[in-house]
Amino acid sequence: MNTCKIVLLILFLGYVVTYSQSETKKATKDSLSFRTSEIVISALRYPEKKIEVPMAISTISRTDILLSKSTGIEEALQNVPGVLAQSRAGSNDVRVTIRGFGARGAGDRSNSGTSRGIKFYWNGIPQTEPDGRTSFDFLDMNAVEDIEVIRSNASAIWGNAAGGVISFSTIPDFQKSSLEIVGQGGSYGYNSLFAKANSKMESGFLNTTFSKSKYDGWRQNSESERYLFNLAMLSNLSENTNMKVFLSGVSNKFNIPGPLTIDTYNNAPDSANDYYLKRKERRFNRAVQMGINLEHNFNENNVVSGMFFVNPKYLQRSERNTFRDFVRYHLGGNINYKNNYEISETIKNILLIGLDEQYQDGSILFYNLDDKAERGSTLKDNKREGANSAGLFLQDELVFSDKISAILGVRYDDVTYYSESFIAGDKLENRSFSKVTPKFAISYRLNETHSLYVNYGGGIEVPAGNETDPAPYLGMDTLHLINPLLEPIVSTTYEIGSKNYDYFESGLIDMLHYEIAAFLINTENEIIPYKGGKFYFSAGKTQRIGGEVGIGGKFFKSLDLSVNLTYMKSKYVDYKIDSVYYSASKAGIYGDYSDNSIAGIPELMYFVKLKYVPTFFDNVFIEGSCQGVGEYYVDDANEYNNPSFTIFNLKFGTAQAIKLFDNLGVNLYFSINNLLDAKYSSSAFINPDKQAGTNLPYYLEPGLPRNFQFGLSVNFN
């Protein structure tokens, strides 16, 4: 990196940290006016105070996101109870699970760079496709202002694959004209440049961002490079009508090093899987995303809102010994009607009715790989893969004396797949999955800062499109394009919890808060990958029971402490599989995995962060954190496990912008990640393939050794 780029990096980084922290300090210093209990969220698809919503919900502000690596989302999510977010190779390929939902999203068959079982939104636009898969191409943490994480099963209002919901927003709370420039650099060739411009207009607000990041990788075949543009425009069309317009474009290329056997992991953790290296396994995604949101208030009691988006994509992959060209178009939207009605002076009613629709279709061309792992000249298949997801929901909330909220909801979802092979001459084949999911929740507010809640919710998660291929058994591949044996995951969640936020005027304790939740999740038809994801089946029944605790506080006006802990026991309650699907000679021989632990879900996770900003010099900070993940099995037979690990990180820098002029501030930071250079596996393939000859499974994905990161930012306002 030459001197010019370093200077530009410094300018870029200075802006991000300066703007956010200087604005936050104006609003909150010495007043504690930023009250967590007053945070307004959209978990119920309309604004409501976080303390009042009867669900387990975490919020992440911009000050929590700043001073972290921008390419992946794992750092932003690591302080959320119940969430396991792991970078698989150091780029934006991240494995995310919430209370075990999404655990199978590790393995082969296009799982790299995507998530399962969790719904993701970017400025209200679904990043999750109709079949439940999510790509992280558009998620740039430098651009994010806040994040909402719903940890409860939320299918009754958010639809398919809503075992959890993660929503990102780039719209700042303080809308003023400013320019922000950020630069980052670090170990293994990591560098990024980011710029953001905000403009306050007479009847609206304009926000634009551009970022470029590059990473050489510490493992073989783990390089990545991404260019990303975002535009958001807010406009008041009239006194009662608001419009939001969003436009994004991305070019995202990343290589995939793949899983290792235990022998290779111990002796050469920086190497790539032999097959992945030979094939130069990679993804090259180029996409555009456009969305428009309109909200009209007929009066103070009746509101109609609607959103429409279109998302064309061109995707290229080297995968499973073929080169693949995808052309896809993804479009959809929603319309919601909300009615507020005062039944009496002490009883209010909020009715919400809505419709969601998403459709994705397009062609896939399969070519051979040439001797350089590029697209060969032989067209092996020409397929069409499409999916449509439609959902209709109704939710009613009764509020008694601003103390008790009771929510009753129901949703109907229908997801249909379409598959067709033009070369094979197969006729169009389709299959639909549908389900009605209920919801009931009640919240009781002891006072304005303390609430208790009980939550019951149903869930549906259909198999993702690339999980519907039939099993290689007795010619089934010639009979079906869509696996007839798969059924949707049907889940039921029982949850009880409490939220409390207390503020003090004493010199010892400034603020204390906690969030506690206990849950029981029963599922039927858990979708399980086999042979490294070559095909999928449905398990009979599973159960997860656990608890989450998140505690935080501010002491002596200088010390911030946050601790979260998750403990969860997960097991297959009823799970038998006919071995014929592995070998025709084993017909009638069943493997019984009942009472085994569910693959991919650790029992214990914790995160501790301590930040110190001295009162005598509040321009600087020092922060230490510790992340721990317990061991978990990676196969249904519980023969192989991903070992437990604990990682320590250290970070220091400026706690608030250093003002060079009245409207110009600079920030900087430096971090040491994996301070003790622990050796660990950050992610694992589920039910993995085995190495020929040794019969050792390929499943370990080594985490980064000790690495460094620095950043500088400049803010003009």
DAGI-V273342 format. One record per pair of residues at least 24 apart in sequence whose C-alpha atoms are under 8 Angstrom apart, sorted by the first residue. I is the first residue (numbers start at 1). GAP is how many residues later the second one is. D is the distance in whole Angstrom. If there is no record, write none. Layout:
i = (I:I)
gap = (GAP:GAP)
d = (D:D)
This chain:
i = (6:8:8:8:9:9:9:9:9:9:9:9:9:10:10:10:10:10:10:10:10:11:11:11:11:11:11:11:12:12:12:12:12:12:12:12:12:12:13:13:13:13:13:13:13:13:13:13:13:13:13:14:14:14:14:14:14:14:14:14:14:14:14:14:14:15:15:15:15:15:15:15:15:15:15:15:15:16:16:16:16:16:16:16:16:17:17:17:17:17:17:17:17:17:17:18:18:18:18:18:18:18:18:18:19:19:19:19:19:19:20:20:21:21:21:21:22:22:23:25:32:36:37:37:37:37:41:43:43:44:45:51:51:51:51:51:51:52:52:52:52:52:53:54:54:54:54:54:54:54:55:55:55:55:55:55:55:56:56:56:56:56:56:57:57:57:57:57:58:58:58:58:59:59:59:59:60:60:60:61:61:61:62:62:62:65:65:65:66:67:67:69:69:69:70:70:70:71:71:71:71:72:72:72:73:73:76:78:78:79:79:79:79:80:80:81:81:81:81:81:81:81:82:82:82:82:82:83:84:86:86:87:87:87:88:88:88:88:88:89:89:89:89:89:89:89:89:89:90:90:90:90:91:91:91:91:91:91:92:92:93:95:98:98:98:99:99:99:100:100:100:101:101:103:103:103:104:104:104:104:104:104:106:106:106:106:107:107:107:107:107:107:108:108:108:108:109:109:109:109:109:109:109:110:110:112:116:116:117:117:117:117:117:118:118:118:118:118:118:119:119:119:119:119:119:119:120:120:120:120:121:121:121:121:122:122:122:123:123:123:123:123:124:124:124:125:125:129:129:129:130:130:130:130:130:130:130:131:131:131:131:131:131:131:131:131:132:132:132:132:132:132:133:137:137:137:137:138:138:138:138:140:142:143:143:143:144:144:144:144:145:145:145:145:146:152:152:153:153:153:153:153:154:154:154:155:155:155:155:155:155:156:156:156:156:156:156:156:156:156:156:157:157:157:157:157:157:159:159:159:159:159:160:160:160:160:160:161:161:161:161:162:162:162:163:163:171:171:175:175:175:176:177:178:178:178:179:179:179:180:180:180:180:181:181:181:182:182:182:182:183:183:183:184:184:184:184:185:185:185:186:186:186:186:187:187:187:188:188:188:188:189:189:189:189:190:190:190:190:191:203:203:203:204:204:204:204:205:205:205:206:206:206:206:207:207:207:208:218:218:219:219:219:219:219:220:220:220:220:220:221:221:221:221:221:221:221:222:222:222:222:223:223:224:224:224:224:225:225:225:226:226:226:226:227:227:240:240:240:240:241:241:241:241:242:242:242:243:243:243:243:244:244:244:245:245:245:245:246:246:246:246:247:247:247:247:248:248:248:249:249:249:249:250:250:250:250:251:251:251:251:252:252:252:252:253:253:253:253:254:254:254:255:255:255:255:256:256:256:256:257:258:259:259:259:259:259:259:260:260:260:260:260:261:261:261:261:261:261:262:262:262:262:265:265:269:270:278:279:279:279:279:279:280:280:281:281:281:282:282:282:283:283:283:283:284:284:284:285:285:285:285:286:286:286:287:287:287:287:288:288:300:301:301:301:301:302:302:302:302:303:303:303:304:304:304:304:305:305:305:306:306:306:306:307:307:307:308:308:308:309:318:318:318:321:321:322:322:322:322:322:323:323:323:323:323:323:323:324:324:324:324:324:325:325:325:326:326:326:326:327:327:327:328:328:328:328:329:329:329:330:330:330:330:331:331:331:332:332:332:332:333:333:346:346:346:346:347:347:347:347:348:348:348:349:349:349:349:350:350:350:351:351:351:351:352:352:352:353:353:353:353:354:354:354:355:355:355:355:356:356:356:356:357:357:357:357:358:358:358:359:359:359:359:360:360:360:361:361:361:362:381:381:381:381:382:382:382:383:383:383:383:383:384:384:384:384:384:385:385:385:385:385:386:386:386:387:387:387:387:387:388:388:388:388:389:389:389:389:390:390:402:403:403:403:403:403:404:404:404:404:405:405:405:406:406:406:406:407:407:407:407:408:408:408:408:409:409:409:410:410:410:410:411:411:411:412:412:415:417:419:419:420:429:429:430:431:433:433:433:435:449:449:449:449:450:450:450:450:451:451:451:452:452:452:452:453:453:453:454:454:454:454:455:455:455:455:456:456:456:456:457:457:457:458:458:458:458:459:459:459:459:459:460:460:460:460:461:461:461:462:462:462:463:463:463:463:467:467:467:468:468:469:469:470:471:471:471:471:472:472:473:473:473:473:473:474:485:485:486:486:486:486:486:487:487:488:488:488:489:489:489:489:489:490:490:490:490:491:491:491:491:492:492:492:493:493:493:493:494:494:494:495:495:507:507:507:508:508:508:509:509:509:509:509:510:510:510:510:510:511:511:511:512:512:512:512:513:513:513:514:514:514:514:515:515:515:515:516:516:516:516:517:517:517:518:518:518:518:519:519:519:519:520:520:520:521:529:529:530:530:530:531:531:531:532:532:532:532:532:533:533:533:539:539:539:539:539:540:540:540:540:540:541:541:541:541:542:542:542:542:542:542:543:543:543:543:544:544:544:544:545:545:557:558:558:558:558:559:559:559:559:560:560:560:560:561:561:561:561:562:562:562:563:563:563:563:564:564:564:565:565:565:565:566:566:566:566:567:567:567:568:568:568:569:569:570:570:570:570:571:571:571:571:572:572:572:593:593:596:596:596:597:597:597:598:598:599:599:599:599:599:599:599:599:600:600:600:600:600:600:601:601:602:602:602:602:602:603:603:603:604:604:604:604:605:605:613:618:618:619:619:619:619:619:620:620:620:620:620:621:621:621:621:622:622:622:622:623:623:623:624:624:624:624:625:625:634:634:634:634:634:634:635:635:635:636:642:642:642:642:643:643:644:645:645:645:646:647:647:647:647:648:648:648:648:649:649:649:650:663:663:663:664:664:664:664:665:665:665:666:666:666:666:667:667:667:668:668:668:668:669:669:669:670:670:670:670:671:671:671:672:672:672:672:673:673:673:673:674:674:674:674:675:675:676:677:677:678:678:679:679)
gap = (177:174:175:185:172:173:174:175:183:184:702:703:704:172:173:174:658:701:702:703:704:170:171:172:655:701:702:703:168:169:170:171:181:182:183:700:701:702:167:168:169:170:171:181:653:654:655:698:699:700:701:166:167:168:169:643:651:652:653:654:697:698:699:700:701:164:165:166:167:650:651:652:697:698:699:700:701:50:126:164:165:166:697:698:699:49:50:639:640:649:650:651:696:697:698:638:639:640:647:648:649:695:696:697:161:638:646:696:697:698:42:43:42:634:635:636:634:635:151:631:471:465:411:412:463:464:107:105:107:113:112:397:398:399:400:448:449:353:391:392:393:399:390:387:388:389:398:399:400:401:95:96:97:398:399:400:442:94:95:96:441:459:461:91:92:93:94:95:90:91:92:93:87:88:89:90:86:87:88:84:85:86:82:83:84:76:77:79:76:602:644:72:115:640:70:71:72:68:69:70:142:67:68:69:66:68:65:529:549:484:485:528:529:470:484:467:468:469:483:484:485:525:69:466:483:484:523:68:521:596:597:595:596:616:594:595:613:614:615:128:130:133:167:168:612:613:614:615:127:132:613:614:124:126:131:132:133:163:44:45:43:588:53:65:66:52:445:469:444:500:501:62:63:496:497:498:423:424:425:495:496:582:577:578:579:580:425:426:577:578:579:581:424:425:426:577:210:211:357:358:423:424:425:209:356:144:45:348:44:45:46:47:344:43:44:45:46:47:48:39:42:43:44:45:46:47:45:46:47:48:44:45:46:47:45:46:47:44:45:46:47:123:43:44:45:166:184:201:229:231:228:229:230:257:258:259:285:29:256:257:258:284:331:332:333:334:28:29:329:330:331:332:331:113:114:115:148:90:110:111:112:88:52:27:53:66:24:25:26:27:24:25:26:27:24:341:343:304:305:306:339:340:303:304:305:256:282:302:303:304:305:237:253:254:255:281:282:283:301:302:303:236:237:238:252:253:254:232:252:254:300:301:253:299:300:301:302:298:299:300:301:297:298:299:296:298:36:61:24:25:30:24:540:537:538:539:536:537:538:533:534:535:536:532:533:534:529:530:531:532:528:529:530:525:526:527:528:524:525:526:521:522:523:524:520:521:522:27:28:29:30:25:26:27:28:24:25:26:27:24:32:33:34:29:30:31:32:28:29:30:25:26:27:28:24:25:26:24:52:486:38:50:51:52:53:37:50:51:52:57:34:35:36:51:56:59:60:32:33:34:35:31:32:28:29:30:31:27:28:29:24:25:26:27:24:25:56:57:58:59:53:54:55:56:52:53:54:49:50:51:52:48:49:50:45:46:47:48:43:44:45:46:41:42:43:44:40:41:42:37:38:39:40:35:36:37:38:33:34:35:36:31:32:33:34:29:30:31:32:28:29:30:25:26:27:28:24:25:26:27:24:443:425:426:439:440:441:442:437:438:439:440:441:430:435:436:437:438:439:434:435:436:438:435:437:433:432:95:39:40:42:90:94:38:93:36:37:38:35:36:37:32:33:34:35:31:32:33:28:29:30:31:27:28:29:24:25:26:27:24:25:40:37:38:39:40:35:36:37:38:34:35:36:31:32:33:34:30:31:32:27:28:29:30:26:27:28:24:25:26:24:51:55:56:47:48:44:45:46:47:53:43:44:45:46:51:52:53:40:41:42:43:51:39:40:41:36:37:38:39:35:36:37:32:33:34:35:31:32:33:28:29:30:31:27:28:29:24:25:26:27:24:25:53:54:55:56:51:52:53:54:50:51:52:47:48:49:50:46:47:48:43:44:45:46:42:43:44:39:40:41:42:38:39:40:35:36:37:38:33:34:35:36:31:32:33:34:30:31:32:27:28:29:30:26:27:28:24:25:26:24:40:41:42:43:39:40:41:36:37:38:39:40:34:35:36:37:38:32:33:34:35:80:31:32:33:28:29:30:31:78:26:27:28:29:24:25:26:27:24:25:43:40:41:42:43:44:38:39:40:41:37:38:39:34:35:36:37:32:33:34:35:30:31:32:33:29:30:31:26:27:28:29:25:26:27:24:25:47:48:62:63:61:52:53:52:51:29:54:55:25:50:51:52:53:48:49:50:51:47:48:49:44:45:46:47:43:44:45:40:41:42:43:38:39:40:41:36:37:38:39:35:36:37:32:33:34:35:30:31:32:33:34:28:29:30:31:27:28:29:25:26:27:24:25:26:64:66:68:69:67:68:66:67:65:63:64:65:110:63:109:107:108:109:110:111:110:52:53:39:41:50:51:52:38:51:37:38:39:34:35:36:37:38:33:34:35:36:30:31:32:33:29:30:31:26:27:28:29:25:26:27:24:25:48:49:50:47:48:49:44:45:46:47:48:43:44:45:46:47:42:43:44:39:40:41:42:38:39:40:35:36:37:38:33:34:35:36:31:32:33:34:30:31:32:27:28:29:30:25:26:27:28:24:25:26:24:157:158:156:157:158:156:157:158:153:154:155:156:157:153:154:155:33:35:36:37:38:32:33:34:35:36:31:32:33:34:28:29:30:31:32:56:27:28:29:30:24:25:26:27:24:25:58:54:55:56:57:51:52:53:54:49:50:51:52:47:48:49:50:46:47:48:43:44:45:46:42:43:44:39:40:41:42:37:38:39:40:36:37:38:34:35:36:28:34:27:28:31:33:24:25:26:27:24:25:26:43:44:40:41:42:36:39:41:35:38:33:34:35:36:37:39:87:88:32:33:34:35:84:86:31:32:27:28:29:30:31:27:28:29:24:25:26:27:24:25:42:37:38:35:36:37:38:39:32:33:34:35:36:31:32:33:34:28:29:30:31:27:28:29:24:25:26:27:24:25:50:51:52:53:54:65:51:52:53:51:39:41:42:58:37:38:36:33:35:36:32:27:28:29:31:25:26:27:28:24:25:26:25:52:53:54:50:51:52:53:49:50:51:46:47:48:49:45:46:47:42:43:44:45:41:42:43:38:39:40:41:37:38:39:34:35:36:37:33:34:35:36:30:31:32:33:31:32:30:28:29:27:28:24:26)
d = (8:8:7:8:8:6:3:6:8:6:7:6:7:7:5:8:8:7:4:5:7:6:6:7:8:6:5:5:6:3:3:5:7:6:6:6:5:6:8:6:3:4:7:8:8:7:7:6:4:2:6:7:6:6:8:8:7:4:4:6:8:5:1:3:6:7:4:5:6:7:6:7:8:4:3:3:7:7:8:5:6:6:5:6:6:6:7:7:7:8:6:8:6:7:8:6:4:8:6:6:6:7:6:5:7:8:8:6:8:8:7:7:7:8:5:7:6:6:8:8:8:7:7:6:8:6:7:8:7:7:8:8:7:7:6:7:8:8:7:8:7:7:7:6:6:5:8:5:7:6:7:8:6:7:8:7:8:6:5:6:7:8:7:7:6:5:6:7:6:5:7:8:7:6:5:6:6:5:7:6:5:7:7:5:6:7:8:8:7:7:7:8:8:8:6:5:6:8:6:7:7:8:8:7:8:7:8:7:8:8:7:6:8:8:7:6:7:6:6:6:6:8:7:6:8:6:8:8:8:6:6:7:8:8:6:6:6:8:7:7:8:6:7:7:8:8:7:8:7:8:8:7:7:8:8:8:6:7:7:8:7:7:6:7:6:7:8:8:8:8:6:6:7:8:5:6:8:7:7:8:7:6:8:6:5:6:6:6:7:4:6:7:6:5:7:8:8:8:7:8:8:6:7:8:7:7:7:8:4:6:6:7:6:5:5:5:5:6:7:8:6:5:8:6:5:6:6:5:6:8:8:6:5:6:6:5:6:7:6:5:7:8:7:8:8:7:7:8:8:7:6:6:7:6:6:5:7:8:6:8:7:7:7:7:5:6:7:5:7:7:8:6:6:7:8:6:8:7:8:8:7:8:7:6:8:7:6:6:5:8:6:5:6:6:7:8:8:6:7:6:8:6:7:8:7:8:7:8:6:5:6:7:7:6:5:5:6:6:7:6:7:6:8:8:7:8:7:7:7:7:8:7:7:7:5:5:7:8:6:5:7:7:8:7:7:8:7:8:8:6:7:5:6:7:6:4:6:5:6:7:6:5:6:6:5:7:7:6:5:7:6:6:6:7:6:4:7:6:6:6:7:5:4:6:6:5:7:7:6:6:6:7:5:5:7:6:4:7:8:7:6:6:8:7:5:4:6:6:5:7:8:6:5:6:6:5:6:6:6:7:7:7:4:5:6:6:6:5:5:7:6:6:5:6:6:7:8:7:5:5:5:6:5:8:6:4:6:6:5:6:7:6:4:6:5:6:6:5:7:8:7:6:4:6:6:5:7:7:6:5:7:6:5:7:8:6:5:6:8:6:5:6:8:6:5:7:6:5:6:8:6:4:6:8:6:6:7:7:6:5:7:8:6:5:6:7:6:4:6:6:6:7:7:6:4:6:8:5:5:8:7:7:7:7:5:5:5:5:8:5:6:5:6:8:6:6:5:6:6:8:8:8:7:7:7:6:8:7:7:8:7:8:5:7:6:7:5:6:6:5:7:7:6:5:7:6:5:6:7:6:5:6:6:5:6:7:6:4:6:6:7:8:8:5:5:7:7:6:5:7:6:5:7:7:6:5:6:6:5:7:7:5:4:6:5:5:7:6:4:7:6:8:7:8:7:6:6:6:5:5:8:6:5:6:6:7:5:8:7:6:5:6:8:6:5:7:7:6:5:7:5:6:7:7:6:4:7:6:6:6:7:6:4:7:6:6:7:8:5:4:6:6:7:8:6:5:8:7:6:5:6:6:5:7:7:6:5:6:6:5:6:8:6:5:6:6:5:6:8:6:5:6:6:5:7:8:6:5:6:8:6:5:7:8:6:5:7:6:5:7:8:6:4:6:5:5:6:6:4:6:6:7:8:6:8:6:6:6:7:6:4:6:8:8:6:5:6:8:8:6:5:7:8:6:5:7:7:6:4:6:8:8:6:5:7:7:6:4:7:5:6:8:8:6:5:7:8:7:6:5:6:5:5:7:8:6:4:7:8:6:5:6:8:6:5:7:6:5:6:7:6:4:6:6:5:7:4:7:8:7:6:7:7:7:7:8:7:7:8:7:7:8:6:5:6:7:6:4:6:6:5:6:8:6:4:7:6:5:6:8:6:4:7:8:6:5:6:7:6:5:6:6:5:7:8:6:5:6:8:6:5:6:8:7:6:5:6:6:5:7:7:4:6:7:6:8:7:8:7:6:8:7:6:8:7:8:5:7:7:8:7:8:6:8:8:7:7:7:8:8:8:8:6:6:6:7:6:8:8:7:6:5:5:7:5:5:7:8:7:6:4:6:6:5:6:7:6:4:7:6:5:6:4:7:8:6:7:6:5:8:8:6:5:6:8:7:5:6:7:6:5:5:7:8:6:4:7:6:5:6:7:5:4:6:8:6:5:7:7:6:5:6:6:5:7:8:6:4:6:8:6:6:6:6:4:7:6:7:6:8:6:7:6:6:5:7:7:6:4:5:8:8:8:8:7:5:7:8:8:8:5:5:7:6:5:5:7:7:6:4:5:7:8:6:6:6:7:7:6:4:7:5:6:7:6:5:6:6:7:6:5:6:8:6:5:6:8:6:5:7:6:5:7:7:6:5:7:6:5:7:8:6:4:7:8:6:5:6:5:5:7:7:5:7:8:6:6:6:7:8:6:5:4:5:6:6:6:7:6:7:7:7:7:7:7:7:7:7:5:5:5:6:8:7:8:6:6:5:8:8:6:6:7:7:5:6:5:8:6:7:7:8:6:5:8:5:6:7:7:8:5:5:5:7:7:7:6:4:5:7:6:6:6:5:8:6:4:7:6:5:6:7:6:5:6:5:7:7:7:5:6:8:8:6:4:7:7:7:8:7:7:7:7:8:8:6:8:8:5:7:7:7:7:5:5:7:5:5:5:7:8:6:5:7:6:5:7:6:5:7:7:6:5:7:6:5:7:8:6:4:6:6:5:7:7:6:4:7:6:5:6:7:6:5:7:6:5:6:8:8:6:5:7:6:8:7:5:5:7:8:7:7)
